[in-house]
Structure formats: structure tokens, C-alpha cells
Amino acid sequence: MERKSQAKPILFFFVLVSALIETSYAGDIAIYWGQNGNEGTLSDTCATGRYKYVNIGFLNTFGNGATPGLDLAGHCNPASNGCTSYSGEIKSCQNEGIKVMLSLGGGAGSYSLASQEDAKSVADYLWNNFLGGTSSSRPLGDAVLDGIDFDIEAGSGQYWDDLARSLSAYSSQERKVYLTAAPQCPFPDAHLGTAINTGLFDYVWIQFYNNPLAQCQYASGNTKDILNSWNQWTSINAGSIFLGLPASPKAAGNGYIPPDVLTSQILPTIKSSGKYGGVMLWSKFFDNDYSAAIINGV
């Protein structure tokens, strides 16, 4: 009897240590939608059941006195109010528990912020036209999006922190305004570093692609660079961090990771981080079966 009572604490100790060593965090998949008319509808995207977050891109003209402009490629024409029909599809996604964001910026467009006042003006526009405010000219109809995604790849890094603060100020107990960001993998990001440092971003999906010279992405069987970069990014003050990847070799110039390599060599390591949120994919048009191949490993 005495030996049994001594063995129990020892057994419990080893079980506890084993559990701590093997701790990993389940993640979700975020997707970008809106830049190819052949990628299917927003409703169909959400109905796959594979995505937890959908970024509608892009609002790629705004700030510095410019008239805000939404570009959804071949899906609809905002100039003729042709995108307001997506209101019902947005609500359909949200009814399935999917958060839908409006993505600002992108790789092409005309956007910048000239001052703190300009940032506040853009925040007011976003609130009234896409979030919980009111406007007679809401481009996506009366649907209330869950938040704003910062995919800033042009101009300076000034005043994006002011935009984040102004948008965050609209959050209330009744409705939170989620803030997300898609920085490039070189750390810190030249455009969004200051904004991310505010600590206001709920989800940060880092673009681990199209940066071949920065040694922060996967290349030719080398997982060391992307894992080292991931460890750098886990130091940021953000809710959750996502591994942003191209959904096919054609989705980006470089940085594509075969699904088996991702699920066997990369995800098991990064999932040990308490900040791990999952995987972001660019984009729905290119995601023919990539998300399906990785979802059980995410």
C-alpha cells in the first residue's frame, strides 16, 4: 500500500510533464476573397466550412483627399452600386460564425494617410460605410462587417497607428470592431510595424511569401528561415498570429509550401506558441484543395 501511494505522485508528474511538452493549439484558416471573378461567390466560400475568417479585398483608394474606391475585380461594380447585393452573402457568412473583414490597401492602388486628422476621417468613413454607422452610400449594402484588415504595402508607415486607434475607439460592449493586419515577413514590417505595436490588433496574418531575399520564408526544403522568422513575430503584442501562405505555386512568386511539408515539418513546431492562431491563405481563387489538405493539421 505504501509503495502505491508513492507511485501515484510520480506517475502524475510524468503525465503532467508529457502533457506540457506535447501542448499544441488548434488553429483556424483565414482567406482573402474578392480579387478574381472566377473564384466563386462569397456565400459559396463560406459554405465550404473551411474558413473562420474572410477578408474582402480591397478598398484600395482612400486617404489624402482621395474619394474612397472599392475594387472587387470581376465580382461587381461599386460605381453603379453593383456590390450592395453582397450584403446578404456577408450576413450568411456571419450566421455561420465566420468573421468578415474589409481589407484596406493591397499590392496596387492609391492609398495613403496624410495626418492624424486624415486617419480619423478615414476611420469615420469606414465606420459609416462598412461597419456599425450609417450612410446613404454603403458600397456593400446594410451588412455590418466585423472589422478592418490592414494590408498596407505602399507608401510610408505613418499614421496607420492613428487609424487603428480611431477604429478601435468605435468598439463597444455591444459590438467589437476587430482589427487585423497582413504585414510582410521581414521584421518589423516597414509599413505596419508602428501600428502593430499599439497592441490593438486581434489577428496578424504574416505574409511569408514574396520576400525571397529577406530569409524569412520557406524555400527549396529549407524550413529554418521561416521558423526563425515565426519566432521573431511571436514577440509582437497581438491577439493571435497566423502563418500567411500562397494557396498554390501560382498564387505568389515564391514561398509556396507543399501541404505535406507544412503539416509535418512546420505546423507541429509553431503550434506550440500560445499566440498561434492558424494559417492565412492567398487567395480563394487559388485555393482549389490546399485548405482541404491542411485543415486537419491546422
Buried (B, 14 or more C-beta within 10 A) or exposed (E): EEEEEEEEEEEEEEEEEEEEEEEEBEBBBBBBBBBBEEBBEBBEBBBBEBBBBBBBBBBBBBBBEEEBBBBBBEBBEBEEEEBBEBBBBBBBBBEEEBBBBBBBBBEEBEBBBEEBEBBBBBBBBBBBBBBBBEEEEBBBBEBBBBBBBBBBBBBEBBBBBBBBBBBBEBBEEEEEBBBBBBBBBBBBBEBBBBBBBBEBBBBBBBBBBBBEEBBBBBBEEEBEBBBEBBEBBBEBEBBBBBBBBBBBEEBBEBBBBBBEBBBEBBBEBBBEBEBBBBBBBBBBBBBEEBBEBBBEBB
